[in-house]
Amino acid sequence: MVSPPHEAMHRIFQEYPGLFTGVSKALDLDFARPTSVTILPTDLTETRPVERRVDTLLRFDSEQDDPFLLAIESQGKKVADKPAAWAYYLSYLSTKYKLPVLLLVVCQDRATAEWAARPASLGPRQWPALTLRPLVAGPHNMPVITDPAEARADLALAALSAITHAKETVVDVILKALSTALRDEPQAVVDPIVEFIAQGIGGNSRAVEIWRSLMAVDLSFYKSWLSEEIRDEGRVQRGAEDILVVLQARGIDVPDDLRERITDCDDPDILRRWLTRAAVVPSAEEIFRDEEA
């Protein structure tokens, strides 16, 4: 079964085709920004009953470079037969479209990324007939975007940063930067970013809870299915936990007496007010400013 992180790692390029420009720069490659991008059919099935399907397929056109195809594959683990399948994809696409083809493999762990990046030769060792050289984006080479201003400058790349680093502890800071960057953006911009991240970090339950809590700070703004899900599950009952998770994500220490005060509170209005403050205050004590003992 296809997992949400798998879908997020390649579908984000369908939603934001220009993301490849940021990825290529991060990999020290010089691809011109496209003037147009076409999403192509991903079905590579032949007339014989063998189904072959690439995850995402895009055609890039620009004024500086010749047109080329970008095949994007999400890879969650090492699969011995995959390089041969990728070689088939590229050969088939080259034959069908008569255009140069580039393969981009997106991974969430370093071991898989390093495996995918190794050139794979097909043929005898004395004379390999074909060598596959995928371009790989993963936690080993994608930028760690922790500055809200940098995240705001390229929201799609920041989202991919969170997705590719989803299994690492640094994802907490990336998510915080993204939540801050999204605050002043239109809802039409926010919704797909929120959903891609929710899918892409789905394998890390702790990161999911942090993201949910960050989104819960201002649910009147975030209208995606994620915020609706939080509403349906009763965020008021989990208000104390959300406050503590947000503070943890921001690296703010919570003394035991303040932690107890938060967890003992059963007033949803007070918890809501504290949760909003938790996203911006410099210390845990500041959450309780102007509050009566």
MOCORBEL-V912297 format. One record per residue. N is the residue number from 1. SS is DSSP state (H for helix, E for strand, - for the rest). NEAR is the number of other ideal C-beta (glycine too) atoms within 10 Angstrom. D_FIRST is the distance of its C-alpha to the first C-alpha in Angstrom with 2 decimals. Layout:
# MOCORBEL-V912297
n: <N,N>
ss: <SS,SS>
near: <NEAR,NEAR>
d_first: <D_FIRST,D_FIRST>
This chain:
# MOCORBEL-V912297
n: <1,2,3,4,5,6,7,8,9,10,11,12,13,14,15,16,17,18,19,20,21,22,23,24,25,26,27,28,29,30,31,32,33,34,35,36,37,38,39,40,41,42,43,44,45,46,47,48,49,50,51,52,53,54,55,56,57,58,59,60,61,62,63,64,65,66,67,68,69,70,71,72,73,74,75,76,77,78,79,80,81,82,83,84,85,86,87,88,89,90,91,92,93,94,95,96,97,98,99,100,101,102,103,104,105,106,107,108,109,110,111,112,113,114,115,116,117,118,119,120,121,122,123,124,125,126,127,128,129,130,131,132,133,134,135,136,137,138,139,140,141,142,143,144,145,146,147,148,149,150,151,152,153,154,155,156,157,158,159,160,161,162,163,164,165,166,167,168,169,170,171,172,173,174,175,176,177,178,179,180,181,182,183,184,185,186,187,188,189,190,191,192,193,194,195,196,197,198,199,200,201,202,203,204,205,206,207,208,209,210,211,212,213,214,215,216,217,218,219,220,221,222,223,224,225,226,227,228,229,230,231,232,233,234,235,236,237,238,239,240,241,242,243,244,245,246,247,248,249,250,251,252,253,254,255,256,257,258,259,260,261,262,263,264,265,266,267,268,269,270,271,272,273,274,275,276,277,278,279,280,281,282,283,284,285,286,287,288,289,290,291,292,293>
ss: <-,-,-,H,H,H,H,H,H,H,H,H,H,H,H,-,-,-,H,H,H,H,H,H,H,H,-,-,-,-,-,-,-,-,-,E,E,E,E,-,-,-,E,-,-,-,-,-,-,-,-,-,E,-,-,E,E,E,E,E,E,-,-,-,-,-,-,E,E,E,E,E,E,E,-,-,-,-,-,-,-,H,H,H,H,H,H,H,H,H,H,H,H,H,H,H,H,-,-,E,E,E,E,E,E,E,-,-,-,H,H,H,H,H,H,H,H,-,-,E,E,E,-,-,-,-,-,-,-,E,E,E,-,-,E,E,E,-,-,-,-,-,-,-,-,-,-,H,H,H,H,H,H,-,H,H,H,H,H,H,H,H,H,H,-,-,-,-,-,-,H,H,H,H,H,H,H,H,H,H,H,-,-,-,-,-,H,H,H,H,H,H,H,H,H,H,H,H,H,H,-,-,-,-,H,H,H,H,H,H,H,H,H,H,H,H,-,-,-,-,-,-,-,-,H,H,H,H,H,H,H,H,-,-,-,-,-,-,H,H,H,H,H,H,H,H,H,H,H,-,-,-,-,-,-,H,H,H,H,H,H,H,H,H,-,-,-,H,H,H,H,H,H,H,H,H,H,H,-,-,-,-,-,H,H,H,H,H,-,-,-,-,->
near: <3,9,13,16,21,21,17,26,30,21,20,26,25,16,15,21,20,15,19,25,20,20,25,19,15,15,14,7,12,8,18,14,15,22,10,10,18,13,13,17,8,17,10,18,11,10,5,6,6,9,9,13,11,22,22,22,24,21,17,25,14,16,8,10,14,10,15,17,21,24,24,25,22,21,24,16,11,13,12,7,7,18,19,13,13,20,18,16,22,19,13,17,21,13,9,12,15,8,13,15,18,20,22,21,24,30,27,26,20,14,12,19,21,14,20,24,17,12,10,17,16,13,10,8,6,5,7,12,8,12,11,19,12,22,19,23,27,22,21,14,16,23,18,16,26,17,14,17,10,15,25,18,13,20,21,21,23,27,27,28,28,28,26,28,26,24,16,16,10,14,26,23,18,26,27,21,22,24,24,17,22,27,14,10,14,8,12,7,12,21,18,17,23,24,19,24,30,21,19,30,26,18,16,20,9,14,25,17,16,23,26,19,27,25,25,24,20,15,16,6,14,21,13,17,11,21,22,12,13,18,12,8,10,10,22,15,11,17,25,19,15,26,28,20,22,24,24,17,23,17,9,17,10,19,11,7,8,17,16,11,18,23,13,8,15,11,11,13,9,14,21,18,16,24,25,16,18,26,20,12,17,8,12,22,12,12,22,17,8,5,12,4,4>
d_first: <0.00,3.79,6.27,9.69,11.67,10.01,10.92,14.22,15.30,15.68,16.16,19.09,20.89,20.63,22.21,24.68,25.36,28.44,26.39,26.54,30.29,29.93,27.43,29.79,32.74,31.06,30.65,34.32,33.73,35.88,34.02,35.94,34.54,33.45,35.54,32.67,28.96,27.27,23.57,23.06,20.69,17.74,17.64,19.32,19.28,22.68,24.71,23.73,20.51,18.41,15.77,15.77,14.48,15.38,13.66,16.99,20.40,23.67,27.30,29.82,33.50,36.26,40.03,40.29,37.65,36.79,33.61,30.46,26.75,24.19,20.79,18.39,15.43,13.36,13.37,12.35,14.07,16.52,15.54,18.79,18.22,16.92,20.51,21.51,18.67,19.73,23.30,22.54,21.02,24.19,26.54,25.13,25.28,28.73,29.95,28.62,29.73,32.61,31.75,31.08,27.41,26.11,22.73,21.60,18.92,17.95,17.27,17.56,19.44,22.63,22.00,19.04,21.08,24.16,22.47,21.08,24.56,26.47,27.94,26.58,29.28,28.87,31.94,34.61,35.71,39.15,37.93,34.30,33.88,31.10,29.98,26.76,27.27,24.29,25.04,22.98,22.68,21.89,23.70,26.36,27.68,26.52,29.29,29.34,30.55,32.40,35.19,34.73,36.99,34.94,31.73,33.54,34.68,31.16,28.62,25.74,26.54,26.93,23.50,22.06,24.32,22.72,19.14,20.09,22.20,19.82,20.04,23.83,26.55,27.95,25.16,27.32,30.16,28.09,26.73,30.33,31.61,29.09,29.89,33.54,33.11,31.40,34.19,36.46,33.95,33.64,30.92,29.50,29.04,27.78,25.04,22.53,23.30,22.75,19.35,18.12,19.39,17.92,14.38,15.28,16.82,14.27,14.02,17.81,18.94,22.54,22.10,20.32,23.38,25.74,24.29,24.42,27.97,29.07,27.89,29.71,33.00,33.57,31.39,34.03,32.92,29.12,28.02,24.27,21.71,21.66,25.35,25.15,22.69,25.23,27.99,26.36,25.85,29.53,30.07,33.76,33.19,31.23,33.77,35.31,32.04,31.14,34.57,34.23,30.80,32.22,35.28,33.27,31.20,34.58,36.07,38.74,40.22,40.74,43.70,43.48,45.96,44.08,40.73,42.50,43.96,40.57,38.91,42.02,42.11,41.19,42.30,39.34,41.59,42.64,39.11,38.07,41.06,40.35,36.69,37.93,40.47,38.03,36.41,39.77,42.32,43.44,43.74,42.70,46.30,46.23,43.76,46.68,49.28,51.56,50.16,52.65,52.44>
